[in-house]
Amino acid sequence: MSDQMRSLRAIPSGEDHDDEFIQGMRNIGIEFLDIRFVDLPGRWHHVTIPTEAVAASLFRLGVGFDGSSAGFKSVESGDMVLIPDRSTVAVEDVDGRAVASLLGTAAEADTRRPFSLDPRVIARRSEEALRAAGHADESIWSPELEFYVFSGVSYDNGRSGAFYEVESIDAGWVDPESPEAARGYRIQPGAGYDAAPPSDVHFALRNEIAHRMQSLGIPVKYHHHENGAPGQMEIELLGEPLMDSADHLMHGKHVVRTTADDWGTTATFMPHPVATEAGNGLHFHIKLRRGGEPVFHGEESYAGLSETALYFIGGILTHGRALSAITNPSTNSYRRLRPGYEAPTNLFFSAANRSAAIRIPRYATEPDTKTIEYRPPDASGNPYLTMAALLAAGLDGIERSIDPRENGFGPFDTNIHGLPREERDRIVPLPATLEEALDELRADSDFLTANDVFPRDFVRVWTTLKMNEIEHVRTQPHPKEYDLYYDC
């Protein structure tokens, strides 16, 4: 973390210190204050104010913006305000100019009351619900960011044609006339896991990404090349409380994309961008603490899990099909959730089994390292909504004492595809399409609105948003359909 960030974060919160914060920015040469907020689908938006124009009232009254353009409001009532959160300050160099970025909360323009559908507001309420229930006072999250780095990408969906094309210096389809073709180093399809230089051509890029993340206070655990041959990467972040982790996940994705762009490449978190390669997941390692002590560790039970941990697992798996509409909310998500693409397709738990929806890491043997890993999600989801929904499902499992062992969710410590057909068919599958997932969410959403974590109108707003995306894909001819049906 930079000295500039440390100096700003050291300034106490509260209105009495807002002027001190503004003067602190000016003293260290900050030229612009950038206020960022996240919409429902999970994309950042921002508004930028010259530091000289920032007044202390900004942190109380916020800055106005058009909520209808962000999908929060209708056109006739679009006025909203953005209230910046000083605790999220990060200092970045943008083309040689020092910029302090703050995350903001969308609020009603007249009352300054937080907007109920703001994703950060929902995530904050999920933490409050956990504390109120009394089973734990904090949840700790460690996300794995998987993404592809391409040398170039082009795509179009027009009236007269549709195509996409990606270029990768890692892959075997490099133009034989290009300088990269003479290198001779190629990662074979599906064999990129932990590849080493010189085959791992993006080692230096990942180092730069990790360096920039750490300079912004984003804690990096490690990084490596992933299975996908044409430039699939992974950067795992260290565990943090839910809000910090979600904020850093949003900022981390931003760092990945902007750093790749600075290096003349392009990065994507799209779940399944290459037809024959592994997709990009967003696994979450989760654990609970109470009074600073681990809640998920148990001495004598399966995989060293406590009863609370098993109930938490039971809640997530019970609601897993509905959760998919939030954790895997794109039509492309379900191209990844297929057998053979390094992604789970069934709702069960197991120790060390990477085909399980919930894996219990076998190497996590100490009490405070005992975590569960939920593997279905991908980064097309909004991290605040994904994490809030998972926590709500887990809390429901604890409240209702849902034992996964008694409800057909395992543990299955074997390759389930080798089980007898009758036994395999009893395992609950994940949805096969986004539309199927949305149907499940409509039928099973009470766990989200319990304790007022998600607002009552969330499911209606979310399903409308996502059905619009489905219609866009459904009505567009697919290039593969020309192969299959042009001569029919």
Secondary structure, 3 states (H helix, E strand, C coil): CCHHHHHHHCCCCCHHHHHHHHHHHHHCCCCEEEEEEECCCCCEEEEEEEHHHCCCCHHHHCEEEECCCCCCCCHHHCEEEEEEEEEEEEEEEECCEEEEEEEEEEEECCCCCECCCCHHHHHHHHHHHHHHHCCCCEEEEEEEEEEEEECEEEEEECCCCEEEEEECCCCCCCCCCCHHHHCCCCCCCCCCCCCCCCCCCCHHHHHHHHHHHHHCCCCEEEEEECCCCCCEEEEEECCEEHHHHHHHHHHHHHHHHHHHHHCCCEEECCCCCCCCCCCCCCCEEEEEEECCEECCECCCCHHHECHHHHHHHHHHHHCHHHHHHHHCCCCCHHHHCCCCCCCCCECCEEECCCCCCEEECCCCCCHHHCCEEECCCCCCCCHHHHHHHHHHHHHHHHHCCCCHHHCCCCCCCCCHHHCCHHHHCCCCECCCCHHHHHHHHHHCCHHHHHHHCCCCCHHHHHHHHHHHHHHHHHCCCCHHHHHHHCCC
